Amino acid sequence: MPRLLSGDVGELGEHDEAAEHAAHLGTADEPGDDRDPWLLWAGVGTHRVYRFAGLPLCPALLRDLATRTVTSCAYFDHHPGPHSWAVTDPLGDQIAERIQREVRRLTTGGDNPTHANGP
């Protein structure tokens, strides 16, 4: 099953060779245009086929009643697989953790998360 990640990185998760993948290239140029540019591709090696398409964003929303936050799905409408908030990015998580540790080190002189606001 394809995993789509928003942004211009086009990272992929588990998939088979027949799956079409997508990378969000940006937002619509014209105000009121509900279609964003996407690069889609399928196949492998010399059989890889690319196409560009203007696709509307997925209308799905995730509401957290406890925090009153709303998260929009970052993929295109009628995308395969789960919504963007259900897709994990282990490499992205590792990078974020490393950045957080470095910020703590620079701001507090330590790597202890309990001291993020000072000693």
CYANA upper distance limits for C-alpha pairs under 8 A (distance plus 0.5 A):
  1 MET  CA     14 GLU  CA      6.73
  1 MET  CA     15 HIS  CA      5.15
  1 MET  CA     16 ASP  CA      7.07
  1 MET  CA     19 ALA  CA      7.48
  1 MET  CA     80 PRO  CA      8.26
  1 MET  CA     81 GLY  CA      7.05
  2 PRO  CA     12 LEU  CA      7.75
  2 PRO  CA     13 GLY  CA      7.11
  2 PRO  CA     14 GLU  CA      6.62
  2 PRO  CA     15 HIS  CA      5.12
  2 PRO  CA     16 ASP  CA      7.86
  2 PRO  CA     19 ALA  CA      6.46
  2 PRO  CA     20 GLU  CA      7.65
  2 PRO  CA     21 HIS  CA      7.04
  2 PRO  CA     80 PRO  CA      7.48
  2 PRO  CA     81 GLY  CA      7.04
  3 ARG  CA     12 LEU  CA      6.09
  3 ARG  CA     13 GLY  CA      5.53
  3 ARG  CA     14 GLU  CA      7.03
  3 ARG  CA     15 HIS  CA      7.58
  3 ARG  CA     21 HIS  CA      8.05
  3 ARG  CA     81 GLY  CA      7.22
  3 ARG  CA     82 PRO  CA      8.36
  3 ARG  CA     87 VAL  CA      7.56
  4 LEU  CA     10 GLY  CA      7.83
  4 LEU  CA     11 GLU  CA      7.60
  4 LEU  CA     12 LEU  CA      6.67
  4 LEU  CA     13 GLY  CA      8.04
  4 LEU  CA     21 HIS  CA      7.10
  4 LEU  CA     22 ALA  CA      6.62
  4 LEU  CA     23 ALA  CA      7.69
  4 LEU  CA     75 TYR  CA      7.66
  4 LEU  CA     84 SER  CA      7.89
  4 LEU  CA     87 VAL  CA      8.43
  5 LEU  CA      9 VAL  CA      8.21
  5 LEU  CA     10 GLY  CA      6.67
  5 LEU  CA     11 GLU  CA      6.47
  5 LEU  CA     12 LEU  CA      7.47
  5 LEU  CA     22 ALA  CA      8.29
  5 LEU  CA     23 ALA  CA      7.36
  5 LEU  CA     24 HIS  CA      8.43
  5 LEU  CA     74 ALA  CA      8.32
  5 LEU  CA     75 TYR  CA      7.96
  5 LEU  CA     84 SER  CA      7.38
  5 LEU  CA     87 VAL  CA      8.26
  6 SER  CA     10 GLY  CA      7.63
  6 SER  CA     23 ALA  CA      6.78
  6 SER  CA     24 HIS  CA      5.97
  6 SER  CA     74 ALA  CA      6.30
  6 SER  CA     75 TYR  CA      6.89
  6 SER  CA     84 SER  CA      8.19
  7 GLY  CA     23 ALA  CA      6.98
  7 GLY  CA     24 HIS  CA      5.68
  7 GLY  CA     25 LEU  CA      7.08
  7 GLY  CA     26 GLY  CA      7.86
  8 ASP  CA     23 ALA  CA      6.36
  8 ASP  CA     24 HIS  CA      6.22
  8 ASP  CA     25 LEU  CA      5.93
  8 ASP  CA     26 GLY  CA      8.07
  9 VAL  CA     23 ALA  CA      7.36
 10 GLY  CA     22 ALA  CA      7.06
 10 GLY  CA     23 ALA  CA      5.02
 10 GLY  CA     24 HIS  CA      7.96
 11 GLU  CA     23 ALA  CA      8.36
 12 LEU  CA     21 HIS  CA      8.13
 15 HIS  CA     19 ALA  CA      6.80
 17 GLU  CA     42 ALA  CA      7.72
 17 GLU  CA     43 GLY  CA      6.06
 17 GLU  CA     44 VAL  CA      7.09
 18 ALA  CA     42 ALA  CA      6.83
 18 ALA  CA     43 GLY  CA      6.46
 19 ALA  CA     42 ALA  CA      6.44
 19 ALA  CA     43 GLY  CA      7.94
 20 GLU  CA     40 LEU  CA      6.99
 20 GLU  CA     41 TRP  CA      5.91
 20 GLU  CA     42 ALA  CA      4.96
 20 GLU  CA     43 GLY  CA      8.16
 21 HIS  CA     40 LEU  CA      5.92
 21 HIS  CA     41 TRP  CA      5.77
 21 HIS  CA     42 ALA  CA      6.70
 22 ALA  CA     38 TRP  CA      6.96
 22 ALA  CA     39 LEU  CA      6.04
 22 ALA  CA     40 LEU  CA      4.85
 22 ALA  CA     41 TRP  CA      7.01
 23 ALA  CA     38 TRP  CA      6.15
 23 ALA  CA     39 LEU  CA      5.77
 23 ALA  CA     40 LEU  CA      7.09
 24 HIS  CA     36 ASP  CA      8.07
 24 HIS  CA     37 PRO  CA      6.99
 24 HIS  CA     38 TRP  CA      5.21
 24 HIS  CA     39 LEU  CA      7.15
 24 HIS  CA     75 TYR  CA      8.17
 25 LEU  CA     36 ASP  CA      8.06
 25 LEU  CA     37 PRO  CA      5.97
 25 LEU  CA     38 TRP  CA      5.80
 25 LEU  CA     39 LEU  CA      7.29
 26 GLY  CA     36 ASP  CA      6.87
 26 GLY  CA     37 PRO  CA      6.61
 26 GLY  CA     38 TRP  CA      8.18
 27 THR  CA     35 ARG  CA      8.31
 27 THR  CA     36 ASP  CA      5.44
 27 THR  CA     37 PRO  CA      7.24
 28 ALA  CA     33 ASP  CA      6.46
 28 ALA  CA     34 ASP  CA      7.40
 28 ALA  CA     35 ARG  CA      6.42
 28 ALA  CA     36 ASP  CA      5.11
 28 ALA  CA     37 PRO  CA      7.26
 29 ASP  CA     33 ASP  CA      7.95
 34 ASP  CA     55 LEU  CA      8.27
 34 ASP  CA     56 PRO  CA      5.90
 34 ASP  CA     57 LEU  CA      7.88
 35 ARG  CA     54 GLY  CA      5.58
 35 ARG  CA     55 LEU  CA      5.11
 35 ARG  CA     56 PRO  CA      4.71
 35 ARG  CA     57 LEU  CA      7.46
 36 ASP  CA     54 GLY  CA      5.70
 36 ASP  CA     55 LEU  CA      5.94
 36 ASP  CA     56 PRO  CA      6.62
 36 ASP  CA     57 LEU  CA      7.75
 37 PRO  CA     52 PHE  CA      7.50
 37 PRO  CA     53 ALA  CA      6.34
 37 PRO  CA     54 GLY  CA      5.09
 37 PRO  CA     55 LEU  CA      7.02
 38 TRP  CA     52 PHE  CA      6.25
 38 TRP  CA     53 ALA  CA      5.87
 38 TRP  CA     54 GLY  CA      6.65
 38 TRP  CA     55 LEU  CA      7.40
 39 LEU  CA     50 TYR  CA      7.61
 39 LEU  CA     51 ARG  CA      6.45
 39 LEU  CA     52 PHE  CA      5.19
 39 LEU  CA     53 ALA  CA      7.07
 40 LEU  CA     50 TYR  CA      6.25
 40 LEU  CA     51 ARG  CA      5.79
 40 LEU  CA     52 PHE  CA      6.61
 40 LEU  CA     53 ALA  CA      7.92
 41 TRP  CA     48 ARG  CA      7.31
 41 TRP  CA     49 VAL  CA      5.95
 41 TRP  CA     50 TYR  CA      4.84
 41 TRP  CA     51 ARG  CA      6.77
 42 ALA  CA     48 ARG  CA      6.06
 42 ALA  CA     49 VAL  CA      6.00
 42 ALA  CA     50 TYR  CA      7.32
 43 GLY  CA     47 HIS  CA      5.94
 43 GLY  CA     48 ARG  CA      4.66
 43 GLY  CA     49 VAL  CA      6.78
 44 VAL  CA     48 ARG  CA      5.21
 55 LEU  CA     76 PHE  CA      6.50
 55 LEU  CA     77 ASP  CA      7.56
 56 PRO  CA     76 PHE  CA      6.16
 56 PRO  CA     77 ASP  CA      6.16
 57 LEU  CA     73 CYS  CA      8.16
 57 LEU  CA     74 ALA  CA      7.41
 57 LEU  CA     75 TYR  CA      6.38
 57 LEU  CA     76 PHE  CA      4.65
 57 LEU  CA     77 ASP  CA      5.49
 58 CYS  CA     72 SER  CA      8.42
 58 CYS  CA     73 CYS  CA      6.40
 58 CYS  CA     74 ALA  CA      7.45
 58 CYS  CA     75 TYR  CA      6.20
 58 CYS  CA     76 PHE  CA      5.25
 58 CYS  CA     77 ASP  CA      4.23
 58 CYS  CA     78 HIS  CA      7.17
 58 CYS  CA     79 HIS  CA      8.01
 59 PRO  CA     72 SER  CA      7.77
 59 PRO  CA     73 CYS  CA      7.46
 59 PRO  CA     77 ASP  CA      7.22
 60 ALA  CA     72 SER  CA      6.69
 60 ALA  CA     73 CYS  CA      6.17
 60 ALA  CA     83 HIS  CA      8.26
 61 LEU  CA     70 VAL  CA      6.96
 61 LEU  CA     71 THR  CA      6.13
 61 LEU  CA     72 SER  CA      5.16
 61 LEU  CA     73 CYS  CA      6.67
 62 LEU  CA     70 VAL  CA      6.10
 62 LEU  CA     71 THR  CA      5.55
 62 LEU  CA     72 SER  CA      6.94
 62 LEU  CA     73 CYS  CA      8.27
 62 LEU  CA     85 TRP  CA      8.49
 63 ARG  CA     68 ARG  CA      7.41
 63 ARG  CA     69 THR  CA      6.43
 63 ARG  CA     70 VAL  CA      5.10
 63 ARG  CA     71 THR  CA      7.03
 64 ASP  CA     68 ARG  CA      5.91
 64 ASP  CA     69 THR  CA      5.83
 64 ASP  CA     70 VAL  CA      6.92
 65 LEU  CA     69 THR  CA      7.66
 71 THR  CA     85 TRP  CA      8.21
 73 CYS  CA     83 HIS  CA      6.20
 73 CYS  CA     84 SER  CA      5.77
 73 CYS  CA     85 TRP  CA      7.18
 74 ALA  CA     83 HIS  CA      8.14
 74 ALA  CA     84 SER  CA      6.18
 75 TYR  CA     79 HIS  CA      7.12
 75 TYR  CA     83 HIS  CA      7.65
 75 TYR  CA     84 SER  CA      6.95
 82 PRO  CA     86 ALA  CA      6.58
 82 PRO  CA     87 VAL  CA      7.43
 83 HIS  CA     87 VAL  CA      7.49
 89 ASP  CA     93 ASP  CA      6.67
 90 PRO  CA     94 GLN  CA      6.73
 91 LEU  CA     95 ILE  CA      6.73
 92 GLY  CA     96 ALA  CA      6.63
 93 ASP  CA     97 GLU  CA      6.67
 94 GLN  CA     98 ARG  CA      6.73
 95 ILE  CA     99 ILE  CA      6.74
 96 ALA  CA    100 GLN  CA      6.65
 97 GLU  CA    101 ARG  CA      6.72
 98 ARG  CA    102 GLU  CA      6.72
 99 ILE  CA    103 VAL  CA      6.65
100 GLN  CA    104 ARG  CA      6.68
101 ARG  CA    105 ARG  CA      6.60
101 ARG  CA    111 ASP  CA      6.29
101 ARG  CA    113 PRO  CA      8.44
102 GLU  CA    106 LEU  CA      6.64
102 GLU  CA    111 ASP  CA      8.23
103 VAL  CA    107 THR  CA      6.49
104 ARG  CA    108 THR  CA      6.05
104 ARG  CA    109 GLY  CA      7.40
104 ARG  CA    110 GLY  CA      6.75
104 ARG  CA    111 ASP  CA      6.38
104 ARG  CA    112 ASN  CA      8.02
104 ARG  CA    113 PRO  CA      7.78
104 ARG  CA    115 HIS  CA      8.32
104 ARG  CA    116 ALA  CA      6.21
105 ARG  CA    109 GLY  CA      5.06
105 ARG  CA    110 GLY  CA      5.07
105 ARG  CA    111 ASP  CA      5.93
106 LEU  CA    110 GLY  CA      8.19
107 THR  CA    116 ALA  CA      8.16
107 THR  CA    118 GLY  CA      8.25
108 THR  CA    115 HIS  CA      7.34
108 THR  CA    116 ALA  CA      7.10
108 THR  CA    117 ASN  CA      8.01
108 THR  CA    118 GLY  CA      6.14
108 THR  CA    119 PRO  CA      7.51
110 GLY  CA    115 HIS  CA      8.16
112 ASN  CA    116 ALA  CA      7.70
115 HIS  CA    119 PRO  CA      5.87
